[in-house]
């Protein structure tokens, strides 16, 4: 089946996934590789609409990065302030300030858009 339209339902989605699997090793510059590229874009568009991924909770994003980096709450003083302030942020009793967000972005490379959600507790 040649794909020249948007994927509109689960049947078409599953057919597209099957075809992607068939074309997965297509050689660059071939019509099959072009078809694969188009199918991947169509599937991504369908998945974005039908299976949206919600942004992570800012506190959970910080804790995840801490785990990745092997950081403790004491290490977070430079980003969030005192131990009591860290506790307040982690228990969702205090919002992240702009200063905290800037420090977390610069120091831990957590995307600002993830952290900005903290203002909406």
DRENVO-14515 format. One line per field, with one value per residue (C-alpha): residue number from 0; x, y, z. Coordinates in nm, 3 decimals. Example, Ala and Ser with C-alpha at 12.3 -4.5 7.8 and 13.67 -1.06 7.14 Angstrom:
residues 2
i <- 0;1 .
u <- 1.230;1.367 .
v <- -0.450;-0.106 .
w <- 0.780;0.714 .
//
This chain:
residues 121
i <- 0;1;2;3;4;5;6;7;8;9;10;11;12;13;14;15;16;17;18;19;20;21;22;23;24;25;26;27;28;29;30;31;32;33;34;35;36;37;38;39;40;41;42;43;44;45;46;47;48;49;50;51;52;53;54;55;56;57;58;59;60;61;62;63;64;65;66;67;68;69;70;71;72;73;74;75;76;77;78;79;80;81;82;83;84;85;86;87;88;89;90;91;92;93;94;95;96;97;98;99;100;101;102;103;104;105;106;107;108;109;110;111;112;113;114;115;116;117;118;119;120 .
u <- 0.000;0.147;0.104;-0.003;-0.242;-0.256;-0.307;-0.656;-0.728;-0.568;-0.596;-0.401;-0.156;-0.083;-0.046;0.201;0.402;0.416;0.533;0.799;0.930;0.947;1.132;1.358;1.681;1.605;1.913;1.941;1.842;1.594;1.217;1.184;1.393;1.175;0.864;1.015;1.091;0.736;0.582;0.788;0.671;0.308;0.332;0.494;0.216;-0.052;0.116;0.155;-0.218;-0.348;-0.090;0.035;0.308;0.246;0.527;0.683;0.619;0.903;0.991;0.999;1.224;1.465;1.465;1.523;1.823;1.953;1.934;2.110;2.391;2.414;2.323;2.184;1.954;2.266;2.396;2.078;2.149;2.337;2.028;1.734;1.867;1.850;1.761;1.420;1.356;1.454;1.207;0.933;0.999;1.014;0.686;0.519;0.471;0.690;0.708;1.037;1.150;1.292;1.635;1.604;1.492;1.786;2.032;1.878;1.886;2.248;2.379;2.177;2.065;1.700;1.492;1.334;0.994;0.984;1.070;0.836;0.542;0.632;0.465;0.130;0.121 .
v <- 0.000;0.335;0.606;0.939;1.050;1.106;0.811;0.847;0.531;0.240;0.005;0.242;0.305;-0.066;-0.112;0.176;0.027;-0.306;-0.137;0.057;-0.272;-0.408;-0.098;-0.055;-0.149;0.042;0.184;0.563;0.733;0.466;0.502;0.261;0.491;0.785;0.584;0.492;0.856;0.959;0.677;0.761;1.123;1.014;0.773;1.040;1.283;1.024;0.926;1.288;1.339;1.007;0.928;1.261;1.250;1.491;1.705;1.565;1.721;1.971;1.823;1.472;1.601;1.744;1.421;1.220;1.435;1.403;1.025;1.034;1.250;1.075;1.397;1.426;1.686;1.855;1.897;2.085;2.371;2.557;2.542;2.566;2.723;2.593;2.236;2.357;2.529;2.208;2.016;2.269;2.250;1.870;1.846;2.094;2.351;2.609;2.695;2.718;3.078;3.225;3.224;2.853;2.773;2.960;2.776;2.435;2.503;2.618;2.365;2.050;2.118;2.054;2.220;2.545;2.452;2.148;2.360;2.647;2.415;2.440;2.781;2.610;2.394 .
w <- 0.000;-0.101;0.160;0.027;0.301;0.674;0.908;1.049;1.250;1.436;1.138;0.915;1.200;1.243;0.867;0.857;1.144;0.964;0.644;0.838;0.969;0.612;0.489;0.791;0.610;0.290;0.121;0.126;-0.196;-0.302;-0.339;-0.045;0.175;0.072;0.157;0.495;0.573;0.485;0.688;0.994;0.974;0.935;1.229;1.448;1.363;1.443;1.771;1.877;1.827;1.963;2.232;2.367;2.629;2.911;3.043;3.359;3.696;3.756;4.095;3.950;3.670;3.929;4.128;3.812;3.719;4.076;4.045;3.708;3.847;4.185;4.369;4.721;4.874;5.015;4.660;4.574;4.816;4.542;4.318;4.556;4.874;5.230;5.330;5.449;5.115;4.931;5.146;5.071;4.695;4.693;4.889;4.650;4.929;4.753;4.385;4.205;4.176;3.858;4.021;4.106;3.753;3.604;3.830;3.751;3.376;3.386;3.635;3.574;3.216;3.291;3.015;3.131;2.987;3.218;3.523;3.442;3.501;3.870;3.886;3.833;4.152 .
//
